[in-house]
Amino acid sequence: MESGDSNSTVSSLIMMDDENVHHPHHNHHHHQYSSSINKVHHSSGGGPTATSVHELLECPVCTNSMYPPIHQCHNGHTLCSTCKTRVHNRCPTCRQELGDIRCLALEKIAESLELPCRYTSLGCPEIFPYYSKLKHESLCNFRPYNCPYAGSDCSIVGDIPYLVAHLRDDHRVDMHSGCTFNHRYVKSNPMEVENATWMLTVFHCFGQYFCLHFEAFQLGTAPVYMAFLRFMGDERDARSYSYSLEVGGNGRKLTFEGSPRSIRDSHKKVRDSHDGLIVYRNMALFFSGGDRKELKLRVTGRIWKEQQNPESGVCLPNLCS
């Protein structure tokens, strides 16, 4: 770290090995098979409630909601089309042969249902017809986020505060407050690094969190380094922010300016779209000076919020001091 540079961090870039990546333990839930007939509950008026009908539409094998075609055995036990292929044509409840019987009555009942989004407890107020619900839930803004950590297949999901704590405590990611950054990346044997992924820092500014990524990979036949920023939130909110990155040395510099991508987009999707600052390795070594055998790359950047000018409709940058 250079003296007098309060925002400077020196990162020794080390390739991530899957054997050394922390994988949180998972809790596995086992569901017993049960007849959907036993799930019917009645309201005070004696008729089935919407909740009980919804429970009838729950597959007894995978416990997911069933969508047409809904199958049933000769005794009336139902299951979803996905699970039908897994049980070798045997009813998991009574072990009778399934055949190809559709439960048309249950499919018709489902058409009349309106149910709340499964993410109601996370704040979604929407209610949808049964057959529209699944499509909405796949795009719902209140659905949990996947862990944005790069370099391992982490299956943790949650809201942003939970994931920030998870990144800090479980992945040991550096946390930084402020809207400007100044990193030096030092690598003693850059010629040996062809494909490596690092997530360097989480930034907290404007009350939001941003992930700065840096990695090495092959672009065609040429080895390159790439830096880019992702926004910990939805794409709609990500468009309210902009960022710039700059790398240079020996009197030269490269700059990139754009909007951070939402962590709804996978790390791989952003990287493969080349949406960030890309530096060819030969140029990076030239920036580093010396005998070109050691990478000494300085990347600086800043994040700002775009403010809408109500009179002209033009976005004005709100720079963070």
Secondary structure, DSSP 8 states (H G I E B T S, - for coil): --TT-TTEEEEE-----GGGS--------------GGGG--B-TTSSB-HHHHHHHTB-TTT-SB--SS-EE-TT--EE-HHHHTTTTTB-TTT--B-TTEE-HHHHHHHHT-EEE-TTGGGT---EEEHHHHHHHHHH-TTS-EE---SSS----EE-HHHHHHHHHHTS--EEEESSEEEEEEEES-GGG-SSEEEEEEEEEETTEEEEEEEEEEEETTEEEEEEEEEESS-HHHHTTEEEEEEEEETTEEEEEEE--EETTS-HHHHHHTT-SEEEEHHHHHHHH-TTSSSEEEEEEEEEEEEEE-TTT--EEEEE--
